[in-house]
Amino acid sequence: MPKATVGAVIVAAGRSERMGRTDKLWALLPSKNGREEPLIAHTLTAFQRSRRVHQAILVIAEEALEEGQTLVREHGFDKFTVVAGGGRRQDSVLAGLEALDDVHWAIIHDGARPLVTEKLIAEGLNEAEGTGASCSAIPVPDTLKEGTAGRIVRTVDRSRLWLAQTPQTFLFELLLDAHKRAPGDVTDDAALVEALGVEVRLVTASPRNIKVTTPDDLAIVRALLS
């Protein structure tokens, strides 16, 4: 493969613990074809359609492997290979990275962010070209308070604060090295790369790029799609 190839890792091996009895990945949401499709299918569609992405890995819980493979096959997601994730998010990301085949860039995205767009994927790649790393994020919109024991300690200056999202885009070898050096548990790939002293560029994303972690989040996504 040419050195400009791009691989994506969609991380979807979580346990949906804050969703009660609902497995968010398989919750049905409205789609443009008039049918309802699983949340994870909405996420994969953006990467399948993106002309910038050449191959992709869906990292899913081991017990859902067969279901994930069936989804990929029935939806014609021919860019995708399905692999089992690990106990931690970073284990799942590493499993996805190791399943990619000779790519130059790696995009990491949360499977539970179904409103990702092809435009945001492309912008992340464009921004990463400068330093080798980029992170989708939105400026903090609300006034921030630091508090303890039920009282406000101080108001925090929000002018330099951002809420990190995915996709996050990196030179493949850079991110692989960062994961192999990781000293402990992490929930954000950009933090690993930052720890190596690499500048991670910010890509202004959208509040619509919501991560579904609770039933309320799912209701918001459903409303936006409707």
C-alpha positions as MATLAB code, in Angstrom:
seq = 'MPKATVGAVIVAAGRSERMGRTDKLWALLPSKNGREEPLIAHTLTAFQRSRRVHQAILVIAEEALEEGQTLVREHGFDKFTVVAGGGRRQDSVLAGLEALDDVHWAIIHDGARPLVTEKLIAEGLNEAEGTGASCSAIPVPDTLKEGTAGRIVRTVDRSRLWLAQTPQTFLFELLLDAHKRAPGDVTDDAALVEALGVEVRLVTASPRNIKVTTPDDLAIVRALLS';
ca = [
       0.000    0.000    0.000;
       1.179    3.567   -0.647;
       2.446    5.489    2.331;
      -0.520    7.906    2.294;
      -2.960    5.164    3.242;
      -5.361    5.800    6.090;
      -6.737    3.258    8.527;
      -9.512    3.778   11.054;
     -10.087    1.997   14.354;
     -13.639    2.145   15.673;
     -13.601    1.300   19.380;
     -16.824   -0.393   20.457;
     -15.862   -2.965   23.078;
     -17.375   -1.192   26.098;
     -20.004   -2.649   28.413;
     -22.692    0.106   28.218;
     -22.838    0.126   32.028;
     -24.608    3.506   32.210;
     -27.294    2.450   29.738;
     -29.135    0.140   32.119;
     -30.403   -2.889   30.214;
     -29.829   -1.340   26.787;
     -26.743   -2.183   24.740;
     -26.204    1.165   23.079;
     -24.343   -0.266   20.079;
     -27.415   -2.170   18.953;
     -30.046    0.425   19.870;
     -32.077    1.196   16.738;
     -31.955    4.727   15.318;
     -33.609    6.327   12.257;
     -31.579    6.241    9.041;
     -31.783    8.019    5.710;
     -33.103    4.899    3.992;
     -36.285    5.103    6.030;
     -35.451    2.104    8.183;
     -34.045    1.924   11.671;
     -30.429    0.785   11.930;
     -28.236   -0.075   14.932;
     -26.294    2.843   16.395;
     -22.981    1.228   15.463;
     -24.077    0.988   11.807;
     -24.503    4.784   11.726;
     -20.952    5.187   13.023;
     -19.425    2.781   10.523;
     -21.290    4.333    7.586;
     -19.308    7.586    7.762;
     -15.985    5.731    7.565;
     -17.219    3.381    4.858;
     -18.259    6.359    2.724;
     -15.168    8.484    3.400;
     -12.868    8.617    0.376;
      -9.961    9.377    2.696;
     -10.239    6.085    4.627;
      -8.803    2.977    2.937;
      -9.355    0.324    5.587;
     -11.033    0.109    8.977;
     -11.194   -2.092   12.048;
     -14.261   -2.523   14.246;
     -13.088   -3.482   17.735;
     -15.928   -5.113   19.620;
     -16.430   -7.224   22.746;
     -15.456  -10.840   22.210;
     -18.957  -12.096   22.951;
     -20.358   -9.805   20.215;
     -17.853  -10.818   17.509;
     -20.315  -12.858   15.493;
     -22.948  -10.127   15.681;
     -20.402   -7.544   14.540;
     -19.255   -9.698   11.637;
     -22.868  -10.209   10.550;
     -23.502   -6.454   10.659;
     -20.429   -5.701    8.537;
     -21.334   -8.366    5.999;
     -25.035   -7.505    5.697;
     -24.408   -3.759    5.369;
     -21.667   -4.150    2.769;
     -19.035   -2.490    4.947;
     -16.215   -3.967    2.876;
     -13.513   -1.713    4.375;
     -14.050   -3.291    7.766;
     -12.485   -6.186    9.632;
     -13.926   -7.113   13.032;
     -11.628   -7.988   15.945;
     -12.108   -8.602   19.662;
     -11.249   -5.854   22.131;
      -9.589   -6.013   25.539;
     -10.511   -5.217   29.094;
      -9.546   -1.536   28.836;
     -10.140    0.990   26.092;
      -6.420    1.288   25.403;
      -6.192   -2.500   25.012;
      -8.952   -2.324   22.406;
      -7.265    0.537   20.544;
      -3.987   -1.379   20.476;
      -5.770   -4.477   19.152;
      -7.233   -2.338   16.379;
      -3.908   -0.743   15.516;
      -2.213   -4.121   15.300;
      -4.940   -5.331   12.930;
      -4.342   -2.502   10.437;
      -2.276   -3.364    7.385;
       0.607   -1.035    6.465;
      -1.092    2.338    6.923;
       0.519    5.744    7.339;
      -2.284    7.421    9.300;
      -4.528    5.990   12.003;
      -7.878    7.505   12.975;
      -9.354    6.475   16.325;
     -13.087    6.930   16.853;
     -15.580    5.983   19.545;
     -18.180    3.579   18.219;
     -20.751    5.335   20.413;
     -20.457    8.610   18.435;
     -22.881    7.836   15.573;
     -23.161   11.397   14.214;
     -19.555   11.645   13.034;
     -19.314   13.073    9.520;
     -17.071   12.529    6.526;
     -16.200   16.240    6.742;
     -14.909   15.911   10.316;
     -12.885   12.835    9.350;
     -11.238   14.785    6.514;
     -10.583   17.854    8.676;
      -8.847   15.710   11.278;
      -6.536   14.279    8.639;
      -5.788   17.701    7.172;
      -4.942   19.195   10.566;
      -2.762   16.236   11.592;
      -0.467   16.778    8.602;
       1.208   19.665   10.431;
       2.465   17.835   13.530;
       1.414   14.210   13.097;
      -1.544   14.422   15.477;
      -4.975   16.022   15.788;
      -7.930   15.835   18.154;
     -11.541   16.768   17.506;
     -12.880   18.970   20.299;
     -15.320   21.749   21.121;
     -14.715   24.841   23.270;
     -16.233   24.550   26.755;
     -19.549   26.424   26.401;
     -20.555   26.861   30.063;
     -19.185   28.682   33.074;
     -16.992   26.298   35.054;
     -16.911   26.081   38.836;
     -14.409   24.252   41.005;
     -16.121   22.927   44.104;
     -15.666   20.764   47.167;
     -17.943   19.618   49.976;
     -20.965   21.111   48.237;
     -19.574   24.628   47.861;
     -17.893   26.636   45.107;
     -14.173   27.170   45.573;
     -13.604   29.302   42.486;
     -14.733   30.058   38.965;
     -12.420   28.504   36.382;
     -11.288   30.433   33.321;
     -12.765   28.483   30.410;
     -11.154   30.515   27.603;
      -8.461   27.871   26.988;
     -10.524   24.769   27.785;
     -11.893   22.287   25.269;
     -13.990   19.135   25.483;
     -12.167   16.334   23.690;
     -14.056   14.161   21.212;
     -13.146   11.702   18.509;
     -12.088   11.183   15.767;
      -8.473   11.653   16.773;
      -5.873   11.253   14.026;
      -2.200   10.311   14.266;
       0.757    9.056   12.331;
       0.359    5.310   12.752;
       3.853    4.614   14.080;
       3.607    7.544   16.505;
       0.380    6.293   18.041;
       1.534    2.688   18.154;
       4.691    3.757   20.000;
       2.631    5.896   22.397;
       0.396    2.949   23.265;
       3.292    0.606   23.812;
       4.868    3.121   26.188;
       1.636    3.814   28.121;
       2.451    3.587   31.847;
      -1.105    3.041   33.099;
      -4.793    3.380   32.336;
      -5.782    6.115   29.899;
      -9.060    7.004   28.202;
      -7.750    9.367   25.545;
      -5.265    8.633   22.759;
      -4.244   12.264   22.388;
      -3.042   12.257   25.999;
      -0.632    9.427   25.203;
       0.812   11.330   22.270;
       1.006   14.557   24.273;
       3.084   12.660   26.843;
       5.700   12.054   24.135;
       6.046   15.816   23.664;
       4.209   15.894   20.334;
       1.938   18.840   19.552;
      -1.646   17.692   19.019;
      -3.632   20.067   16.823;
      -7.228   20.931   17.734;
      -9.985   20.379   15.188;
     -13.160   22.289   15.989;
     -15.934   19.714   15.989;
     -19.641   19.988   16.786;
     -21.838   19.462   19.860;
     -23.838   17.150   17.588;
     -20.938   14.688   17.649;
     -22.309   13.376   20.912;
     -21.062   10.234   22.645;
     -23.931    8.012   23.766;
     -23.322    6.940   27.363;
     -26.790    7.302   28.934;
     -30.416    6.813   27.815;
     -30.766   10.612   27.635;
     -27.887   10.775   25.145;
     -29.604    8.150   23.028;
     -32.824   10.173   23.041;
     -30.911   13.279   21.889;
     -29.259   11.398   19.023;
     -32.599    9.938   17.991;
     -34.128   13.434   17.941;
     -31.251   14.823   15.866;
     -31.550   12.002   13.341;
     -35.312   12.436   13.139;
];
